[in-house]
Every structure is written in C-alpha cells, then in structure tokens.
C-alpha cells in the first residue's frame, strides 16, 4: 500500500508519531495492557489522527499486519518445530557440547556469534534466530548467568549480516538504487559486519549481561532437559545435527546464486532452475529441513503420533509471539502509509549535510519513524540516488554510502519494529528491559558501522 498524500504538516506528523509511541509505551509498561491489544489500538488511533481516509483505515492497518505475518509466521512456525525436535532429542545439547569442548566456556558466546555470522550469510534475521534459539538456550542453561551473555552475540550477528551483507534485500536494493557494484558492497560489508559485530555487539553484550540478569525462558521449549543425565535415551550425532543446520543455509544459498546468475544473464531460467529456486525460498527451505529432521531423528523422537504431539506443543506458545510481532508490523505499516517517514526524509534531504552523513541521518530518521530496517535502507537509497549519481563516486565510495545507510537503518530498534517484539518474546524480556538491552545493542552496532564508513571515507579521500 502506497503512502497517502499527507494532510498535515511535517511537524504535526512528527508530533503524531512521537505521541503514538509515547502512548503505546504508557499502555504497555505503565498500565500493563496486553501488547497485542495496545499495538492494534494505537495503530487504529494513529491512522485516524494522521489523516488516513476513514474508508482506507482498515486497509492501512491490515497492510503492515499481513505483510509481517506473511514473512514471519511460516519462518517462526517451522523454525520452532525444528528447534523443538533438536532440543527434545538432545541434538541442541550435542551441538552445544561440541562448541564448548572446542572453544571452552569463556569463549562460548564468541563461538555462538561466529556460528551465527556464518549461518546469517544467506538466512534472514528472524529465521536464523529461531533456528539457533535452542542452541543458545542450551548453552545458557548449562553455564548459568544471564541469557544475554549468549543470546546477544548470536542475535547481533544475524542483525549485522542482515543489514550489511548481500544477498540480504536491504543492501542489495540500496546498491541497485545507487548503481553500485554488488560485489564491492559484499567485499566491504563482510569485514564491516564482523568488526562492528565485535565492537558494537560482543563488547557491549558483556556490559549489558552484567547489568541485566535474564533467566532462560521456558515458554517455547518448556524446561530444557539435560540429556547427559538420560543415557538410555539415544541422541543424534554431531554430524546429523550439523547437517540439519546446514541444509537450509545451502538451499537458500543455492536460490541466491541461481537468482543472481539469472538476473545477470549468465544463466537462462528454466523449469529445473525454477524448482531449485523454489526449494531455496526461505519458508520452503525450512519446511524441507523440518521434514529431513523428522526422517533423520525418528529413532530419537518415538512414534509419529508422539512426534506430532511434540510439534503441536511447540506451536502453542508461539501464537502470542506471532500475533504481537504482526501487530508491531501493523504499527510500523500505519506510520509508513500515513506519510510520516516520507515527510520527514523529504525535509532532511535538503539540509546540506555531506552525503555520507546525510545517508546515515535520513536512514536513522526513517528507522525511528516507521521501524523497518529494509524500508529505511531502500527508501533512503532512493532519496539520495540523484546526488550520489551527480557526485560521480566510484564503487568503493558508493559501498561506503550503502554501509552508512545500513548503519542508520539498524539503530534505535523500538516498539514499531517487528524484530523488537520477536527478540522481546523469544528472550523472555519485558518491553522496558528490551529497550535497555536490545535497543542499546542495535544502536551501538549501527554507530560502529557508521564509524567504520567514516574511517573508510577518510582513507579514500587521503589516497585521492
């Protein structure tokens, strides 16, 4: 749904957006109204206050809700079922024990984060996080202390790869809009993601975990079992578990490679390639992986009826998570349709800042205004495409501008971001704690990326 023509001035629209966020926080954090009810109510009132025609308000509300559920529900559903299988059969503990044996207790958070960086190359943030969740919880339960010690490095790694590195849609779309070389963006994005992850996530997560002790939640998988205490129960091998984690990554990577080669004209599309690309579609890849897990783990799960009950138990607790995440997308969608983001970025585009700084500021404003990092990336790139073209920058500087846009699109995740609610519910944190941990970490990650982009820009200027 396209943004409407604003009926209010930019100042009024910004005040409406600020008031909506403030009211939402009061309803949830002070009055303790259920987050799903509060998000729907505030979305409805915001749509009316922002001047969306009353006849279009239902469509505006459904727009963000439907698009978010369409991308999240299948991923979370299949991912949680796969995670439940890995946890209940001991597969998560096998993988956790292997990581701990090879890296040691002190380096376990780094090991989880490095694994997430690798798996996050082709896999979207939400899909990667839900598949990795049982491993994170198993490691956290074994060593104790705050869940954030282990959860933030892994979640931050998925966030960094999703924002900075092709083939994820945000950096690809931004690169295309700015007529940059996707290969150069990839070569710049990977080291930027790794460095910013260590500085802005790993180091910061140690500080946050010391301040906020979050217990391992039981809402998704119940009480986690120590399978070493049950030697009579067979557990899958490390190779089987690793293969199940690698399978979706390989399928999605194959889809990415084939799509890229076909778009470049290197390959000619046909039915065989179309079928392989279908298998690499993220929900389909997770479905294939779940079926493979049912086949490979059938000796560990019992009868098919018992396995079905296990999967049914896994789906129940995530209904609330999916609905709240969808409502978060609804709120962000209303802010986009209302024209708040467009009005704000239009006023920022002409303030005379250097292009690198302008890219970061506009993307930050869009991120704060409407929540979606991908929308902030693509919209900002479109707004500054003309001045970037006029400047005649080479591929390296364009890649740095894409990094600056991605940095702004990462910071200040809050209540209009569906990812905020996903993390809040998966990690068992209330909204206030999520703002003080996840929002802070996302901001330090984005600021670290922008600092690297400025350093790269300075080095390019010094070299002429």
C-alpha positions as CSV (number, residue, x, y, z in Angstrom):
1,X,0.0,0.0,0.0
2,X,1.5,3.3,-1.1
3,X,1.8,6.3,1.4
4,X,-1.1,8.7,1.3
5,X,-0.7,12.4,0.4
6,X,-0.1,14.0,3.8
7,X,-2.9,16.2,5.1
8,X,-0.8,17.6,7.9
9,X,2.5,19.5,8.0
10,X,5.7,17.6,8.7
11,X,5.8,19.0,12.3
12,X,2.3,17.8,13.0
13,X,3.0,14.3,11.6
14,X,6.2,14.0,13.7
15,X,4.2,15.0,16.8
16,X,1.6,12.4,16.0
17,X,4.3,9.7,15.6
18,X,6.0,10.7,18.9
19,X,2.7,10.8,20.7
20,X,1.8,7.4,19.4
21,X,5.0,5.8,20.6
22,X,4.7,7.5,24.0
23,X,1.0,6.4,24.4
24,X,2.0,2.8,23.4
25,X,4.8,2.7,26.0
26,X,2.5,4.0,28.7
27,X,-0.2,1.5,27.8
28,X,2.2,-1.5,27.9
29,X,4.7,-0.5,30.5
30,X,2.6,1.5,33.0
31,X,-0.9,0.3,32.6
32,X,0.1,-3.3,31.7
33,X,-2.3,-3.5,28.8
34,X,-1.5,-6.6,26.7
35,X,1.0,-5.7,24.0
36,X,-1.2,-7.1,21.2
37,X,-4.2,-5.1,22.2
38,X,-2.2,-1.9,22.8
39,X,-0.5,-2.1,19.4
40,X,-3.7,-2.6,17.5
41,X,-5.5,0.2,19.4
42,X,-2.6,2.7,18.9
43,X,-2.3,1.7,15.2
44,X,-6.0,2.4,14.7
45,X,-5.9,5.8,16.5
46,X,-2.7,6.8,14.8
47,X,-4.2,6.0,11.3
48,X,-7.2,8.3,12.0
49,X,-5.1,11.1,13.6
50,X,-2.6,11.1,10.7
51,X,-5.3,11.8,8.2
52,X,-5.7,8.5,6.5
53,X,-9.2,8.5,5.0
54,X,-11.6,6.6,7.3
55,X,-12.6,4.2,4.4
56,X,-8.9,3.3,4.0
57,X,-8.1,2.8,7.7
58,X,-8.9,-1.0,7.7
59,X,-6.6,-1.5,4.7
60,X,-3.8,0.6,6.2
61,X,-4.0,-1.5,9.4
62,X,-4.1,-4.8,7.5
63,X,-1.2,-3.7,5.3
64,X,1.6,-3.9,7.9
65,X,0.0,-6.8,9.8
66,X,-0.4,-9.0,6.8
67,X,3.0,-8.3,5.3
68,X,4.7,-9.0,8.6
69,X,2.8,-12.2,9.3
70,X,3.4,-13.3,5.7
71,X,7.2,-13.2,6.3
72,X,7.3,-14.2,10.0
73,X,4.6,-16.7,10.7
74,X,5.9,-19.6,8.5
75,X,9.5,-18.9,9.5
76,X,8.8,-18.9,13.2
77,X,6.4,-21.9,12.9
78,X,8.8,-24.2,11.0
79,X,11.8,-22.9,12.9
80,X,10.3,-23.5,16.4
81,X,9.2,-27.0,15.4
82,X,12.7,-27.7,14.2
83,X,14.1,-26.3,17.4
84,X,11.8,-28.4,19.5
85,X,12.9,-31.5,17.7
86,X,16.6,-30.6,18.2
87,X,16.0,-29.8,21.9
88,X,13.8,-32.8,22.8
89,X,16.1,-35.4,21.0
90,X,19.3,-33.9,22.6
91,X,20.6,-32.5,19.3
92,X,20.9,-29.0,20.6
93,X,22.9,-30.3,23.6
94,X,25.1,-32.3,21.3
95,X,26.0,-29.2,19.3
96,X,26.4,-27.1,22.4
97,X,28.7,-29.7,24.0
98,X,30.8,-29.8,20.8
99,X,31.1,-26.0,20.7
100,X,32.0,-25.9,24.4
101,X,34.6,-28.6,24.1
102,X,36.3,-26.9,21.2
103,X,36.1,-23.3,22.3
104,X,35.7,-23.5,26.1
105,X,33.2,-21.9,28.4
106,X,34.7,-18.4,28.3
107,X,34.6,-18.4,24.5
108,X,31.2,-19.9,24.2
109,X,29.5,-16.6,23.4
110,X,32.0,-15.8,20.7
111,X,31.6,-19.3,19.3
112,X,27.8,-18.8,19.1
113,X,28.3,-15.4,17.5
114,X,30.8,-16.7,14.9
115,X,28.5,-19.5,14.0
116,X,25.6,-17.0,13.6
117,X,27.7,-14.8,11.4
118,X,28.3,-17.8,9.1
119,X,24.7,-19.0,9.1
120,X,23.5,-15.4,8.8
121,X,25.1,-15.0,5.4
122,X,22.1,-16.3,3.4
123,X,19.5,-16.6,6.2
124,X,17.2,-13.7,7.2
125,X,17.4,-12.4,10.8
126,X,14.2,-13.9,12.1
127,X,14.7,-17.3,10.5
128,X,18.3,-17.6,11.7
129,X,17.4,-16.6,15.2
130,X,14.6,-19.0,15.7
131,X,16.7,-22.0,14.4
132,X,19.6,-21.1,16.7
133,X,17.4,-20.5,19.7
134,X,17.5,-24.0,21.2
135,X,21.3,-24.0,21.0
136,X,21.5,-20.6,22.7
137,X,19.2,-21.7,25.4
138,X,21.0,-24.9,26.0
139,X,24.4,-23.2,26.3
140,X,22.9,-20.6,28.6
141,X,21.2,-23.2,30.8
142,X,24.4,-25.2,31.2
143,X,26.6,-22.3,32.3
144,X,24.0,-20.2,34.1
145,X,24.2,-16.4,34.4
146,X,22.3,-14.0,32.2
147,X,20.9,-15.3,29.0
148,X,22.1,-12.1,27.3
149,X,25.7,-13.3,27.6
150,X,24.9,-15.9,24.9
151,X,21.9,-14.5,23.2
152,X,23.0,-11.1,22.2
153,X,26.2,-12.1,20.4
154,X,24.3,-14.5,18.2
155,X,21.2,-12.3,17.6
156,X,23.6,-9.3,16.9
157,X,25.5,-11.4,14.4
158,X,22.3,-12.2,12.5
159,X,21.3,-8.5,12.6
160,X,24.6,-7.3,11.3
161,X,24.6,-9.7,8.4
162,X,21.0,-8.9,7.5
163,X,21.7,-5.2,7.4
164,X,25.1,-5.1,5.7
165,X,25.8,-8.0,3.6
166,X,24.3,-9.1,0.2
167,X,22.4,-11.2,-0.7
168,X,20.1,-9.7,2.0
169,X,17.5,-7.5,0.4
170,X,18.3,-4.2,2.1
171,X,21.9,-3.7,1.0
172,X,21.2,-5.2,-2.4
173,X,18.3,-2.8,-3.1
174,X,20.3,0.1,-1.8
175,X,23.2,-0.9,-4.0
176,X,21.0,-1.2,-7.1
177,X,19.4,2.2,-6.4
178,X,22.8,3.9,-6.1
179,X,24.1,2.0,-9.2
180,X,26.9,0.4,-7.2
181,X,28.7,-2.9,-7.7
182,X,27.1,-5.6,-5.5
183,X,30.4,-7.5,-5.4
184,X,32.2,-4.4,-3.9
185,X,29.4,-3.9,-1.4
186,X,29.8,-7.6,-0.4
187,X,33.6,-7.2,0.0
188,X,33.1,-4.1,2.1
189,X,30.1,-5.4,4.0
190,X,31.6,-8.6,5.3
191,X,34.6,-7.1,7.2
192,X,32.4,-4.2,8.3
193,X,29.8,-6.7,9.7
194,X,32.5,-8.7,11.6
195,X,34.3,-5.7,13.1
196,X,31.1,-3.8,14.0
197,X,29.7,-7.0,15.5
198,X,32.7,-7.4,17.8
199,X,32.8,-3.8,18.8
200,X,29.2,-2.9,18.9
201,X,27.7,-6.3,20.0
202,X,30.2,-8.6,21.7
203,X,31.9,-5.9,23.9
204,X,28.6,-4.2,24.6
205,X,26.8,-7.5,25.4
206,X,29.2,-8.2,28.2
207,X,28.3,-4.9,29.9
208,X,24.6,-5.5,29.3
209,X,24.7,-9.1,30.6
210,X,26.4,-7.9,33.8
211,X,23.6,-5.3,34.4
212,X,20.6,-7.4,33.3
213,X,20.3,-11.0,34.5
214,X,17.7,-12.7,32.3
215,X,16.8,-16.2,33.2
216,X,16.4,-18.9,30.4
217,X,12.8,-18.7,29.3
218,X,10.7,-21.8,29.3
219,X,7.8,-20.6,27.1
220,X,9.0,-22.1,23.8
221,X,10.5,-25.4,24.8
222,X,9.4,-25.9,28.4
223,X,12.0,-26.9,30.9
224,X,15.2,-27.8,28.9
225,X,16.4,-31.3,29.5
226,X,20.0,-32.4,30.3
227,X,20.3,-35.4,28.0
228,X,23.6,-36.4,29.6
229,X,21.5,-37.4,32.6
230,X,19.5,-39.8,30.5
231,X,21.9,-42.2,28.9
232,X,19.1,-44.6,28.0
233,X,17.7,-42.1,25.5
234,X,19.6,-42.1,22.2
235,X,20.8,-38.7,20.9
236,X,21.7,-37.8,17.3
237,X,25.3,-37.4,16.2
238,X,27.0,-34.1,15.8
239,X,27.1,-34.8,12.1
240,X,23.4,-35.2,11.8
241,X,22.7,-32.0,13.8
242,X,25.2,-30.0,11.8
243,X,23.7,-31.3,8.5
244,X,20.2,-30.2,9.6
245,X,21.5,-26.7,10.4
246,X,23.5,-26.5,7.1
247,X,20.6,-27.8,4.9
248,X,18.5,-24.5,5.0
249,X,21.7,-22.4,4.5
250,X,22.7,-24.5,1.5
251,X,19.2,-24.4,-0.1
252,X,18.8,-20.6,0.5
253,X,22.4,-20.0,-0.8
254,X,21.6,-22.0,-4.0
255,X,18.5,-19.9,-4.6
256,X,20.5,-16.7,-4.1
257,X,23.3,-17.8,-6.5
258,X,20.9,-19.0,-9.2
259,X,18.7,-15.8,-8.9
260,X,21.8,-13.7,-9.2
261,X,23.2,-15.5,-12.2
262,X,19.8,-15.5,-14.0
263,X,19.3,-11.7,-13.4
264,X,22.8,-11.1,-14.7
265,X,22.1,-13.1,-17.8
266,X,24.8,-15.7,-17.1
267,X,22.1,-18.4,-16.9
268,X,18.9,-18.8,-18.7
269,X,15.9,-19.6,-16.5
270,X,14.2,-22.9,-17.0
271,X,11.9,-25.3,-15.0
272,X,14.8,-27.1,-13.3
273,X,16.3,-23.8,-12.0
274,X,12.8,-22.6,-11.0
275,X,12.4,-25.8,-8.9
276,X,15.7,-25.3,-7.2
277,X,14.9,-21.7,-6.5
278,X,11.6,-22.8,-5.0
279,X,13.4,-25.1,-2.7
280,X,15.6,-22.2,-1.7
281,X,12.7,-19.9,-0.8
282,X,13.2,-19.4,3.0
283,X,9.9,-20.9,4.2
284,X,10.2,-23.8,1.8
285,X,13.8,-24.4,2.8
286,X,12.8,-24.6,6.5
287,X,9.9,-27.0,5.6
288,X,12.3,-29.2,3.7
289,X,14.7,-29.1,6.7
290,X,11.8,-30.0,9.1
291,X,10.9,-33.0,7.0
292,X,14.5,-34.1,6.9
293,X,14.7,-33.7,10.7
294,X,11.6,-35.9,11.1
295,X,13.2,-38.5,8.9
296,X,16.7,-38.4,10.5
297,X,15.5,-38.1,14.1
298,X,12.6,-40.6,14.0
299,X,14.5,-43.1,16.2
300,X,15.1,-40.3,18.8
301,X,11.5,-38.9,18.9
302,X,9.4,-42.1,19.2
303,X,6.3,-42.8,17.2
304,X,4.9,-40.4,14.6
305,X,2.0,-39.7,17.0
306,X,4.4,-38.8,19.8
307,X,6.3,-36.6,17.4
308,X,3.1,-34.9,16.2
309,X,2.2,-34.1,19.8
310,X,5.7,-32.7,20.4
311,X,5.3,-30.4,17.4
312,X,1.8,-29.4,18.4
313,X,3.2,-28.4,21.9
314,X,5.9,-26.3,20.1
315,X,3.3,-24.3,18.1
316,X,1.0,-23.4,21.0
317,X,3.4,-21.0,22.9
318,X,4.4,-19.0,19.7
319,X,0.8,-17.9,18.8
320,X,1.2,-14.9,21.1
321,X,4.7,-14.2,19.7
322,X,3.5,-14.2,16.1
323,X,0.4,-12.0,16.8
324,X,2.4,-9.5,18.8
325,X,5.1,-9.4,16.1
326,X,2.4,-8.9,13.4
327,X,0.9,-6.1,15.5
328,X,4.3,-4.5,15.7
329,X,4.5,-4.6,11.9
330,X,1.0,-3.2,11.8
331,X,2.1,-0.1,13.8
332,X,5.1,0.4,11.6
333,X,2.9,-0.1,8.5
334,X,0.5,2.6,9.6
335,X,3.4,5.0,10.2
336,X,4.6,4.3,6.6
337,X,1.2,4.6,5.0
338,X,0.5,7.9,6.8
339,X,3.4,9.5,5.1
340,X,5.3,10.3,8.3
341,X,8.5,8.8,7.0
342,X,8.2,10.5,3.6
343,X,7.5,13.9,5.1
344,X,10.5,13.6,7.5
345,X,13.0,12.4,5.0
346,X,11.9,14.9,2.4
347,X,12.7,17.7,4.8
348,X,16.1,16.2,5.7
349,X,17.2,15.7,2.2
350,X,17.9,19.4,1.6
351,X,19.8,20.4,4.8
352,X,23.2,20.5,3.2
353,X,25.0,17.7,5.1
354,X,27.8,15.7,3.4
355,X,26.3,12.8,1.5
356,X,27.7,10.1,3.9
357,X,26.3,11.9,6.9
358,X,23.0,12.6,5.1
359,X,22.6,8.9,4.3
360,X,23.0,8.0,7.9
361,X,20.7,10.7,9.3
362,X,17.9,10.1,6.8
363,X,18.1,6.3,7.3
364,X,18.0,6.8,11.1
365,X,15.0,9.1,10.9
366,X,13.2,6.6,8.7
367,X,14.1,3.7,11.1
368,X,12.8,5.6,14.1
369,X,9.7,6.8,12.3
370,X,8.5,3.5,10.8
371,X,10.5,0.6,12.2
372,X,11.5,-1.5,9.2
373,X,15.3,-1.6,8.5
374,X,14.7,-2.8,5.0
375,X,12.3,0.0,4.2
376,X,14.7,2.5,5.7
377,X,17.5,1.2,3.5
378,X,15.6,1.1,0.3
379,X,13.8,4.5,0.8
380,X,17.0,6.3,1.8
381,X,18.9,5.0,-1.2
382,X,16.1,6.2,-3.5
383,X,16.1,9.7,-1.9
384,X,19.9,10.2,-2.3
385,X,20.4,8.4,-5.6
386,X,20.4,11.6,-7.7
387,X,23.0,13.5,-5.7
388,X,25.2,10.3,-5.5
389,X,25.0,10.0,-9.3
390,X,25.8,13.7,-9.7
391,X,28.8,13.3,-7.5
392,X,30.2,10.6,-9.8
393,X,31.5,8.4,-6.9
394,X,33.3,5.2,-7.6
395,X,32.1,1.8,-6.4
396,X,34.1,1.9,-3.2
397,X,32.6,5.2,-2.0
398,X,29.1,4.0,-3.1
399,X,29.6,0.9,-1.0
400,X,30.5,3.1,2.0
401,X,27.3,5.1,1.5
402,X,25.4,1.9,1.5
403,X,27.1,1.0,4.8
404,X,26.1,4.4,6.2
405,X,22.5,3.9,5.2
406,X,22.6,0.4,6.7
407,X,24.0,1.8,9.9
408,X,21.2,4.3,10.2
409,X,18.6,1.6,9.4
410,X,20.0,-0.5,12.3
411,X,20.0,1.9,15.2
412,X,17.2,2.5,17.7
413,X,15.0,-0.6,17.2
414,X,11.9,0.1,19.3
415,X,8.2,-0.7,19.5
416,X,7.4,0.0,15.8
417,X,9.9,-2.7,14.8
418,X,8.6,-6.3,14.5
419,X,12.1,-7.6,15.3
420,X,11.9,-5.8,18.6
421,X,8.9,-7.9,19.6
422,X,10.4,-11.1,18.3
423,X,13.5,-10.6,20.4
424,X,11.5,-9.5,23.4
425,X,9.3,-12.6,23.4
426,X,11.9,-15.1,22.4
427,X,14.3,-14.0,25.2
428,X,11.5,-13.6,27.8
429,X,12.1,-9.9,28.4
430,X,9.6,-7.2,29.1
431,X,9.4,-4.1,27.0
432,X,11.4,-1.9,29.3
433,X,14.3,-4.4,29.5
434,X,14.2,-4.9,25.8
435,X,14.6,-1.2,25.2
436,X,17.5,-1.1,27.7
437,X,19.3,-4.1,26.1
438,X,18.3,-4.9,22.5
439,X,17.7,-1.3,21.5
440,X,21.0,-0.2,23.0
441,X,22.9,-3.0,21.3
442,X,21.3,-2.3,17.9
443,X,22.3,1.3,18.3
444,X,25.9,0.5,19.2
445,X,26.1,-1.9,16.3
446,X,24.8,0.8,13.9
447,X,27.1,3.5,15.3
448,X,30.1,1.2,14.9
449,X,29.2,0.6,11.2
450,X,28.9,4.3,10.6
451,X,32.2,5.0,12.3
452,X,33.8,2.4,10.0
453,X,32.2,4.1,7.0
454,X,33.6,7.4,8.1
455,X,37.1,5.9,8.5
456,X,36.9,4.3,5.1
457,X,35.7,7.6,3.5
458,X,38.6,9.5,5.2
459,X,41.1,6.9,3.9
460,X,39.7,7.1,0.4
461,X,40.0,10.9,0.5
462,X,43.6,10.7,1.7
463,X,44.5,8.3,-1.1
464,X,42.9,10.6,-3.6
